[in-house]
Amino acid sequence: MQMKCEARNRALRWIVGHDTGLSSIAIWRHMMGIGKRSDCWNHPSDPADLSRCIGLLNTMPEWRKRIMEMKSRSRYWRALVKRWDAVVACMEDEVGWDWRKGTIARQTYDFMKKIYADADARKH
C-alpha cells in the first residue's frame, strides 16, 4: 500500500521519537511493510505498552481501521484486536490512554491478562 508523503513523514517522526516499545514498533513495522513477518509478533504486555500502541494509532489514525491485520501476528494479537475497542475504552475510562487521569491501570491490566489467558486456553 502506497503511503502519502505526509503520512509517511508522521510515521517516520514517530519511530524516532521517545515513546516507543516493542509492541508499538510491531504495529509500525507491520503497517509500514518493513521487516519479516516474524519481526512483528510482540504484543502489548501491560497498560504502558498498550498506551504506546494507542499513541501510535493517534499519530497515524489511518492505521486504526487496519489494527485487525495484527491478528495474523500471534494468538495474543488475535485475541487482543478482537477486543481492541473495549480494551482501549477501558484504559481511557480508567486512566486515559496518556495517563492524564491516573498512574495505575489495574482494571485495564486485568482485562488484558484475561484476554491473553483466554487465548492460551484456546490453544490447548
Backbone hydrogen bonds, N-H to C=O, Kabsch-Sander energy under -0.5 kcal/mol:
donor,donor_aa,acceptor,acceptor_aa,energy
8,R,4,K,-2.7
9,N,5,C,-2.4
10,R,6,E,-2.0
11,A,7,A,-2.5
12,L,8,R,-2.5
13,R,9,N,-2.4
14,W,10,R,-2.2
15,I,11,A,-2.0
16,V,12,L,-1.1
17,G,14,W,-2.0
20,T,18,H,-0.5
25,I,21,G,-2.8
26,A,22,L,-1.8
27,I,23,S,-1.8
28,W,24,S,-2.5
29,R,25,I,-3.1
30,H,26,A,-2.3
31,M,27,I,-3.0
32,M,28,W,-2.4
33,G,29,R,-1.1
33,G,30,H,-0.6
34,I,29,R,-2.4
39,D,36,K,-1.8
40,C,37,R,-1.6
41,W,38,S,-0.6
50,L,46,D,-2.6
51,S,47,P,-2.7
52,R,48,A,-1.5
53,C,49,D,-1.9
54,I,50,L,-2.7
55,G,51,S,-2.5
56,L,52,R,-2.1
57,L,53,C,-2.3
58,N,54,I,-2.0
59,T,55,G,-1.9
60,M,56,L,-2.5
63,W,60,M,-2.5
64,R,61,P,-1.1
65,K,61,P,-0.6
66,R,63,W,-1.4
67,I,64,R,-1.5
69,E,66,R,-2.5
70,M,67,I,-2.0
71,K,68,M,-1.8
72,S,69,E,-1.4
73,R,70,M,-2.2
74,S,70,M,-0.6
78,R,74,S,-2.5
79,A,75,R,-2.2
80,L,76,Y,-2.6
81,V,77,W,-3.1
82,K,78,R,-1.2
83,R,79,A,-0.7
83,R,80,L,-1.2
84,W,81,V,-0.8
87,V,83,R,-2.6
88,V,84,W,-2.9
89,A,85,D,-2.3
90,C,86,A,-2.3
91,M,87,V,-2.3
92,E,88,V,-2.7
93,D,89,A,-2.8
94,E,90,C,-2.4
95,V,91,M,-2.8
96,G,91,M,-2.2
99,W,96,G,-2.1
101,K,95,V,-3.0
102,G,95,V,-0.7
109,Y,105,A,-2.5
110,D,106,R,-2.9
111,F,107,Q,-2.4
112,M,108,T,-2.6
113,K,109,Y,-2.6
114,K,110,D,-2.2
115,I,111,F,-2.2
116,Y,112,M,-2.3
117,A,113,K,-2.5
118,D,114,K,-2.7
119,A,115,I,-1.7
120,D,116,Y,-2.2
121,A,117,A,-2.5
122,R,118,D,-2.0
123,K,119,A,-1.0
124,H,120,D,-1.0
